[in-house]
């Protein structure tokens, strides 16, 4: 998870330009999974996913989106690989 935050922060500092794009299906799935895990854990404050949701910072331009899509896809794959039991929101 730290890698994802660092990646997205680095992309933001890079100041990439371009037209906004739509949230990817992979990031939609990743956000849903993290929210489902937060609900199950009931750990208090939920993860900050603002940059990954539709209209978030990740979708300001294609360069940012590319990094975010990669981070979401890898994050979701790791969650699914490393956990035998996941909430419904994490299933393919």
RACORTA-V251287 format. One record per helix or strand of 3 or more residues. SS is the DSSP state (@ for helix, = for strand). FROM is the first residue (numbers start at 1). LEN is the number of residues. If there is no record, write none. Layout:
BEGIN
ss:from:len
SS:FROM:LEN
SS:FROM:LEN
END
This chain:
BEGIN
ss:from:len
@:2:13
@:25:17
@:57:3
@:62:21
@:88:3
END
